[in-house]
Amino acid sequence: MLLQVASSDMLNTELIDVSTRRVMYTVATIQEESEEGYSEEENDLKELWSELEGSEFARLKPQDDASKSDAPSGQLVSSESATAIIQRRTCIHSHTGTLVADIIWRGRRPDIYIYPGKFSHSQDDQSPDSEKIEQTQQKRPEAKIRFRHLSELFDAYNTKTISNKLAIPSRFDPKLVWTATATSLKLLDHSDVNRVSVKAAFHHNSICLHTPQILKSSQSSQSPATKRKLLQTCIPGLGHSYLNLNIASHESYSSLVPVQEVEIIVSFFMMEILRRGRFSSLILSPYVFSD
């Protein structure tokens, strides 16, 4: 499935199925009341560093006396006060209006909830907005999968970093590895020793080309098929961003259910934020929440 990311702000956007033009997921983030009482130094990645003792990722753990300006590459950067933490909530709704996941951000520390059950909204309430998210806060599904830390969302103990690459395995299968560089973000399948296949990929500044596909004679009575090709432009801001999901063919996703698809999308959001922070000294800038 090829999803177009409708907005440059990935936490306030729509994910559109390119083949049907249906909005598959709507992502909306609002700011809530600020919290007092703990330092921004206690952000998600500091806890992630401490949980990754003994791994190659641990070498990036910040020192307790390090200033914010000296934060190591890869740490989530924040412009918020060290004494007041801004709390936000990101809600993800499916095309039916069902709440499928939300993320509570305390500063830049995510607390992630994915809901396997159904949470239906009325037919005239299909586009989540601030009022809808406020209603969602008051009535949430009882059944949920919670990830308190990124080390629970990923197989953090097998994380590897080198100067130009960040590799974090998924929690489903250590051979399914999120691989981030300054120019790419992919979910790679290493289960075949002779071949590495791409199960998900993020394409930015790209144009989607539709070309007719030649069908076999047995398929001639069917509707003409089209082949889609993504062409990356050389001009920043030209084109769109796309998330290409090809994970159903992997044995861990042989019977892919929506909750797994949603978890992959949430993992993509987290990885893209980590990627921007990790390579911010090169050609990327850290993700910044919109006010």
N, C-alpha and C positions, 0 to 999 in steps of 0.2 A: 504494500500500500504506500502510495506517495502522498504525503501531506504537505500542503503549502502553508507556511507560517505567514499569516496575513499581515502582521505588524512587526516592526523592528524591535519592539519591546516584547520579548517572548513570554513574560509573565502577565501581559495584558494583550491577548491576541486571540485569534481563531485559527484552528487547525482544519484545513479544508482538504477533503479528498479530491485529488485532481481529476480522477476518472468520472466522478459523479457530480462534482462541485457542491457536494453537501458539506456543511459545517459539522465535522465529526466531534470536535471538542472546542469548548469556549473556556478561555483562561482569563480570570479577572483577579486583580490584587487591590486591596483597600488597606488604608492605614487605620489602626485602632489606637486605643489609649496607650501612651508610653508607660514603660515600667521603670521603676527606680530600684537601686540597691545592688547592682553588680556591674562589674567593669566589662567594657567591650572586649578586653583581653580574653574573657571567658567565652569566646565565640566558638562556633562549631569546629573549626579546623584545629584549634588548640586542643580540644578534647579528642579530636581525631588523631592528632600527633601522639598524645599520651597513650591512646589505645593501640597505637601501631608500634610500640616499643619492640625492637628486635627486627623490624622489617626495613627494607631499603628506604621506605618513606619516612622513617623516624629521623633521618639526618636533616630533614627540613623542619623539625620541631623548633618553634621559637624559644629563645631563652626567656626566663621569667622577667629579667630586667630589661628586655629589649623594648625599645620605643616602637610606637605604631609605624613611624616612618621607616624603621629598619625591619619591617615585617618581611619574612623570607618569601621568595617567589612561590606562588601557589596558594598563599594565605588569602582568604577572602578579605578584601579591603573595605573599610567602612569610613564614612565621613561623619558618623554620629558621635555624640558625646560619650565620654568614658563613664559618666555618672547617670545618664539617662538613656534607656534602650527604647527605640521606637519599635512598636509591635505592629506587624502587618499580617494579613491573611490572604493567601492565594487559593482560590477555589477553582476546581476543574469540573465542568459539567459536560455530559455527553450530548449528542444531538437531540436526545429526547428530553433534555432538561434535567437528567438525573445527576445528582452529585456523585462523582466517582472518586474524587480525591481532594484533599486540601492540605495546605502547608501553613503552619503558624510560624511566622518569622519573628524571633526576638532578637532585634538587631539583624545580624546576618546568620543567625543560628536557626536552622530549619527543624521543625517538629512535624513529621509527615504522617498523614493518615490516608489510607486507601480503603475504600468501602466496597466489599464484595457484593453486598446486598443491593436491593433496588431502593431508590429514593426518588419518586416521581413528582413532577411538578405539573401544574395544569397546562393545557395546551396553549393558553395565551401568555405563558411565562417561559418563553424559550430562550431569551437572551439575558444571561445573568448580569445584574448590575449591582450597585451598592445596596439597594433595598433588598434585593434577592439574597445577597450574601448575608445581610443582617438577619434575615429570616432563617437562613441555613444555620447560623450560629445557635439559634434557639432550638432548632429541631434537627438533630443529626442522627444518622443511622447508628443503631447499637452495635452491629457487627462491623468490625474494622480491623485493619492491619496497621500497626503503628511502627514507625521507624524513628526512634528518639535521636539517633545519630547517623551520620553518613556511613559509619562503620557497620551499621546494621543493614543499610540499603545495598552496600557492596561487600564483596569479599576483601575487606580492607587489609587483612593480614598477608595477602599475596600481592599487594600493590608494589609496583616497580616504577622507579623514576630514573631517567637519565637526563642529560642536559637539554635534549630537544624532544622528549617524549614522556608522556604520563600514561601508564597502563594500569587499569583497575578492573579486576575480574568482577563479573556479575555474581550475585548470590546464588543464582540458579545452577550455574555450572562454571567451574574455574577455567574452562576452555573457552568460554564466552567472555571476551575481554574488551572493555571500553578503552580505546586508544586515542589519545588526544595529542595533537601537535599544534604549533602556532597557526597552521593553515587547514587543519582537518579535525573532525571528530567522527569516529567510527566504532561500531560494535563488531568485533572480529571473532570468527569461529575458528579455533585452532584444533578442533577434534580430528581433522584429517591431517596426518603428518606430512602428506604430500602437497597439501593445498590449503591455503587460508582463504576463507570466504567471508564476504561482508554481509552481515545480518541487519545492520542499520547504519545509516550515514546521514550526516548533516551537510547540506549544500547551501552556501550563502552567495549572494550576488549572482544568482543563476537565472537563466531563461529556459523554460520548458518547451522543447520542440516536439510537435506531434507529426509523425510521419505514418502514412498507410503501411500496414503490414501484409505481406503476401500470405494468403491462407492456402492450406492444402485443399484438394478437390472435395474431400469429404466435409470440409468446413465452408464450402462456397455458399451454402444456403443460409449461413449465419450472417449476422450483422458484421460489416467490415471492422476489422480490428485496427488499432493504432499503436504504434510503438513510441514511447516517450524517451527523450534524451535530454539530459540536463547539460546545458552549456554555461560554464562559468565565465562571467564577463571580467574584464580587466579594470572596470571603473567602479569604485566603491559607491554603493547606493543604487546602482543600476541592476534591475532584475529583482528577484524575490529569494526568500530562504525556503528550503524544502527539507523535510525529514522523510527519508526513505526507509520503510520498515520491510524487511524480508526475513522475518524470524520464525514464521510458521513451519518452515522446512527443517528446523533444528529439532532434535528429539526432545529437548526440554520444553519445546513449545509445539509439539506435534498436534496437540489439541488446544491451540491457543484460546484462552478465555479472555474476556475483556479486562479482568483485573490484572492479568499479566501484561496486556498491552498498555494499560494505564501506568503500570509500574515502570515499563520501559520508557514511556514518555516522561514520567517524573525523573527517572534516572538521567535522561537526556538533559533536562533542565539543570540538574545538579552538576552534571559533567561539564556542561557549557559554561556555567559560572566558575567552576574550578579551572577550566581551560583558560578562560579570560584572565583569571588571577595569576595562574601559573606562568603564562607567557605575556603578561602585561608589559614587560620591558621591551618586547619586540614590536609586533604590529597590532596588538590587541589592547583594548582598554577594559578595565574591570567592569562587571555589570553594576549599574547604578539603578536603584529603585526610583521610579517616577513618583513625584509628590501627588 
